[in-house]
Amino acid sequence: MCKDLYDLLKKLNISYEEVEHEAVYTIEEADQLQISLKGVECKNLFLKDKHHFYLYMLEEHKMANLKELRKEIGSGALSFANEKYLDEKLHLIPGSVTPLGVIHNQEHDVIVLLDKDLLESYVWVHPNTNTKTMSLSCQDLIRFIEECGNPIIFVS
């Protein structure tokens, strides 16, 4: 498996647009940037239950109802995973959470939860750093995640 994000994107023939910017750590900070990219701004939540880790990607304006999400995916009680797990599982820091981080998840034990409303969109993600934002098609993102070997669950 490719270890470098850009090498894997090239190998999979995934096209993207990317802009550099100052480091952002919250959605509110990201909203202050004047980024002009095709697609939907997204938020990514790193969650866990007693047995699993989840990376939940949804449109930035949507509220995440963890109780409903838990029922939909059949998990235990969901909570936010701490920074230690974020670093250990995805080699990411707060503010850079992205499904592209699965490239570092050798155990393939982070389940990616994708909001079904994103499937036909271009989505904004960080390329494993909070100083850049990338736009790519959600279908290409799915191919990337599958190539990395992580499971995906499509949620509503």
N, C-alpha and C positions, 0 to 999 in steps of 0.2 A: 504494500500500500504506500502511496505517496505521502510523505510527511509534510511537504510544503504546500500550503493552500493554493498558491498561484500555479504551481506545477500541476496539481490535480485539476484545477479549473481548466487549464490548457489541455491536459490529457482528455478530459471529458468534452472538449470543444464548447465550453460554456462561455458565452459572451456576457460582459457586464460593463457598467459605467461605475466610476469611482471618483469620489472627491475627498480631499484631505481637509481637515478642520482642527480647531483646538479640541482638546480632550473634553468629553462630556461624560457625566456620571449618572444623569437622570434623564427621563423623558422631557422634563421641563427645560433642562439645559439644551437638549437637542432641538426643542421647539424654537429656541432663540436663534439658532443658526439659520442662515439664509441659504439652504441647500436646494439646488434645482436638479432633481433627478426624476426619471420616469418611475411611476409606481406608488406604492402604498407604504407610508411610514408604519413600522411595526414595533411592538414591544415584545420582549422575550423574558419569560419568568423561569427561573431555575427552581424547581420544586422537588419535594421528596415525600414519600410515605415511609412506612417501616421497612419496606423491602426494595423500593425502586427509586430511581432518579428520573425526573422528567424535565424537558425543556419545552415550554409552552409558548408558541408564537401566535400572536393575534394582532389585529389592527390596533394601532396606537390609541384610538378613541374608545375602544371597547373596554368594558369593565370585566375583569376576570372573576367569575363566581366559582370559587374553589369547591364549594359544597356540591354544586351542580356538575362541575367537571369530574369530581370524584365519582359521582354516580354514573356518569357517562362512560368512563374508562374502567369502572369496576375496581378502583383502588381503595386503599385505606385512607384515613384522614390525611389531607395534603397540607404541607406547610412550606415556607420558603427555606431552601437549603442555604447553609451559611457559606461564607467566603472560603473556608477551608475546603469544603466539598467542591465548590466552583473551580478552585485552582487544581485540586486533585483529579477531578473527572474531566475537565475541559481546558485546563491551563489558561483560564480567563480571570479577569478581575471585574469587580462591579463596574458597570458602565459599558462593558464590552461584551455582555452576554449576547450570544448569537448561535444559531444552529450550525454555523460553519465550524464551531468549536468541537463538533463531534470528530473532526479529523484527528484530535488528540486522545479520543476515548478508546483506548486499546481494548478494553473489556467489552465494548459495545453494550454497556449496561445503562446508558442514558437513552430513554425513550423520548422521541421527538413528537410533540403534540402540535399538529398544524390545524389552525382554524380553516374549515372548509371554504369560507368566504374568500380566502386568499388564493385558491387554486388556479384561477384564471388571470391572476394579477402579476405584475412585476412587484417585487418586494424590496424593501430597504433592509439591509443587514450590515453589521460591522464585520470586516474581514479579520476578526480575532484581535482587534485593537479598537479603542474608543477614539482614535484620532482620524479615522476614515469611515466613510459610509459608502456602501456599494448597492447598486440596483441590479437585480437579475430576475429572470422569470421564476415564478414559484415552481414550475415544472423542472427547470434546471436545478433549483435548490433540492427538490426531491431526488433527482438523479444523483446529486452530490452526496446527500445523506445515505442513500442506498449503497453507493459505492464505498462509503466509509463503514458500512455494515451495521448501522443502527436502525432499530425498528421505528416505524412511523405509525401514528394513529391519527386519523383525520377526525376532528371534533367539530361539533356545532355549538 
